[in-house]
Amino acid sequence: MTDDWQDRAKALADALVRSGELRSAEWRRAIAGVPRHELVPRYYRQRDDGSWSTVDGATVGRDEWLSTVYSDETLITSVTDTHPRWGTGQIAVSSSTAPGLMCTMLEALDVTDGHTVLEIGTGTGYNAALLCHRLGSEHVYSVDRDGQLVAVARTRLAALGYTPTLVACDGAVGLASHAPYDRIIATCAVGAIPRPWIEQVRDGGLVLADLKAGGVAGNLVLLQRDGDSASGRFLPSWGGFMTMRHDRDDGSDPPRQPRRTRATGSERHTTAPAEPWRYTVPWFLAQLAMPSHLSYGQRIRDDGSAGEIFLSATDGSWCEVASTAEADGSRRVVEAGPASLWTRWETAYADWTRYGRPGWERLGLTVDHEGTHTVSLDHPDGVHRWQLDAGSP
């Protein structure tokens, strides 16, 4: 059947209503009315060996393909070769976000008829289609660094009757030619909120973005412009996106990580949790004080067993933490470099514990006229505040 997608889209909308991610009738109609499969005619699935296979109606059958497309699942839609230094292989660079997360964000935007919206990150065009369905194409603008993605999205959207303004450009600069906007929504992660976004949303307007401190840890934050500054709160539930790419990403060598040589490090013990990335809020707070270009993970020994947990940064800082605790519950730490990375984590975890282990809903963000990013607990003027090195988004 040519219209068998409609029942699936309606079922997806109903499921998102039950989950609480979809609340308004307008967005429910958008989810039920936009044919996601026309914008995601194929996607990629990663094999056990790390390689990627293309999935569409021809490879797995129309029923399985449509079932996946109309599920609450993020679908990888573009992959590219890794940098030679990282070895051979491919990595995901674009995706169609899980509809549930998109609904959470669209609901948070609190749009009304007549609002204009700038989307950062066109991708497949699915989110742009939802915006067009709700607001009308003349009120929707979208940019993406990848000109080919923009061209394909434009063609597919037009075939569905949607004609938003699509432009290929670096998302960090926004789209000044059509500003001001009532809302700006970014479907990519940034290390700091780009100044043009604040300048291009109207006073009192909203900016919704995924703030990842150091490009590593963070969450969605909803800011309201007030003059030359913007402030707001992080969304209660966690959501994350791929890091925004820039025109200046020219394929040059990635920053070098230091060699972790135990003979050059100093040794001590720690009682902080050994895998900080499992604790999203304190891990984010730790990133605010850490050097950029952080790498982290866990060694895998030759026999396949789990080895030391490690953190390293391109300024030469690194640490390794024993995977096994000693009799007193502590773990051995070996570290070196200009910054004690593990101390940053210990401090953030201790603060988070002392303040009652707050969730995202207790954290706020203020970006002032100079671009200073200040994270606060409970109240912007409270005593518990952390500053982020805004750096480059």
WOGI-V952328 format. One record per backbone hydrogen bond with DSSP energy under -0.5 kcal/mol. CO is the residue of the C=O (numbers start at 1). NH is the residue of the N-H. E is the energy in kcal/mol with one decimal. If there is no record, write none. Layout:
# WOGI-V952328
CO/NH/E  CO/NH/E
This chain:
# WOGI-V952328
1/4/-0.7  3/6/-1.5  4/8/-0.9  5/9/-2.8  6/10/-2.4  7/11/-2.2  8/12/-2.3  9/13/-2.4  10/14/-2.5  11/15/-2.3  12/16/-2.2  13/17/-1.9  14/18/-2.1  15/19/-1.8  16/20/-0.7  16/21/-1.2  16/22/-1.8  17/20/-0.8  21/23/-0.5  24/28/-1.8  25/29/-2.2  26/30/-1.5  27/31/-2.4  28/32/-2.3  29/33/-1.5  30/34/-1.6  33/35/-0.6  34/36/-1.4  35/38/-1.4  35/39/-0.7  36/39/-1.0  36/40/-1.7  43/55/-3.3  44/76/-0.6  45/53/-2.7  47/50/-1.9  51/47/-3.5  53/45/-2.6  55/43/-2.2  56/60/-1.9  57/61/-1.0  61/65/-2.2  62/66/-2.8  63/67/-2.2  64/68/-1.9  65/69/-2.5  66/70/-2.5  68/71/-1.6  71/73/-2.0  75/96/-3.0  76/44/-3.0  78/93/-2.7  78/94/-1.4  80/91/-2.7  83/86/-2.1  84/87/-1.7  89/82/-2.2  91/80/-2.4  94/77/-2.1  94/78/-1.5  95/97/-0.7  96/75/-2.4  98/101/-0.6  98/102/-2.1  99/103/-2.5  100/104/-2.1  101/105/-2.1  102/106/-3.0  103/107/-2.8  104/108/-1.7  105/109/-1.5  106/110/-0.6  106/111/-0.5  107/110/-1.1  112/115/-2.2  116/182/-1.5  116/183/-1.8  117/119/-0.5  117/141/-2.6  118/185/-2.5  119/121/-0.7  119/143/-2.3  120/187/-2.7  122/125/-2.0  125/129/-2.3  126/130/-2.0  127/131/-2.2  128/132/-2.6  129/133/-2.6  130/134/-1.8  131/135/-3.2  132/136/-2.1  136/139/-2.0  137/140/-1.7  139/117/-2.6  140/165/-2.2  141/119/-3.1  142/167/-2.2  143/121/-3.2  143/122/-0.8  144/169/-1.2  145/147/-0.9  146/150/-2.0  147/151/-2.3  148/152/-2.4  149/153/-2.7  150/154/-2.6  151/155/-1.9  152/156/-2.5  153/157/-3.0  154/158/-2.4  155/159/-1.8  156/160/-0.8  157/160/-1.0  157/162/-2.7  158/161/-1.4  164/166/-0.7  165/142/-2.5  167/144/-1.6  167/169/-0.8  170/173/-1.7  171/174/-1.3  175/178/-1.3  176/179/-1.2  181/202/-3.1  182/206/-1.7  183/118/-2.3  184/208/-2.8  185/120/-2.8  185/187/-0.5  188/210/-0.9  189/244/-2.9  190/212/-2.9  192/194/-0.6  194/197/-1.1  194/198/-1.0  195/199/-2.1  196/200/-2.0  197/201/-0.9  200/180/-0.6  200/181/-2.4  202/205/-2.8  205/225/-2.5  206/184/-2.1  207/209/-0.5  207/223/-3.1  208/186/-2.6  209/211/-0.9  209/221/-3.0  210/190/-2.6  210/212/-0.7  211/213/-0.6  211/219/-1.3  212/215/-2.6  213/216/-2.0  213/217/-1.3  217/213/-2.1  219/211/-2.1  220/235/-2.5  221/209/-2.1  221/223/-0.6  222/233/-1.1  223/207/-2.7  224/231/-1.8  225/204/-1.7  226/229/-1.6  229/226/-3.1  230/367/-3.2  231/224/-2.9  232/365/-2.5  233/222/-2.6  242/189/-2.9  246/249/-1.7  248/250/-1.7  259/261/-1.1  260/262/-0.6  261/264/-1.9  262/265/-1.3  266/335/-2.3  268/333/-3.4  270/331/-2.4  274/276/-0.5  275/278/-1.9  276/279/-2.3  278/280/-0.6  279/283/-2.3  280/284/-1.8  281/285/-2.2  282/286/-2.4  283/287/-1.7  284/288/-1.2  286/289/-1.4  287/290/-1.2  292/314/-0.8  295/312/-2.4  297/310/-2.5  299/301/-0.5  299/307/-3.3  301/304/-2.2  305/301/-2.7  308/299/-3.1  309/321/-2.9  310/297/-1.8  311/319/-2.4  312/295/-3.2  313/258/-0.6  313/316/-1.8  317/313/-2.8  318/336/-2.3  319/311/-2.0  320/334/-2.7  321/309/-2.6  326/329/-2.2  330/326/-3.3  331/270/-2.2  332/322/-2.5  333/268/-2.3  334/320/-2.9  335/266/-2.9  336/318/-2.6  339/341/-1.4  340/344/-1.6  341/345/-1.6  342/346/-2.8  343/347/-2.8  344/348/-2.1  345/349/-2.6  346/350/-2.4  347/351/-2.6  348/352/-2.6  349/353/-2.2  350/354/-2.6  351/355/-2.2  352/357/-2.8  353/356/-1.5  359/362/-1.7  360/363/-2.1  362/378/-3.5  363/234/-2.2  364/376/-2.0  365/232/-2.0  366/368/-0.5  366/374/-2.8  367/230/-2.1  368/371/-1.9  372/368/-2.0  372/374/-0.6  373/375/-0.5  373/388/-2.7  374/366/-2.1  375/386/-2.9  376/364/-2.5  376/378/-0.6  377/379/-2.1  379/382/-2.2  383/385/-1.0  384/377/-2.1  386/375/-3.2  388/373/-0.9  388/390/-1.0  393/191/-0.8
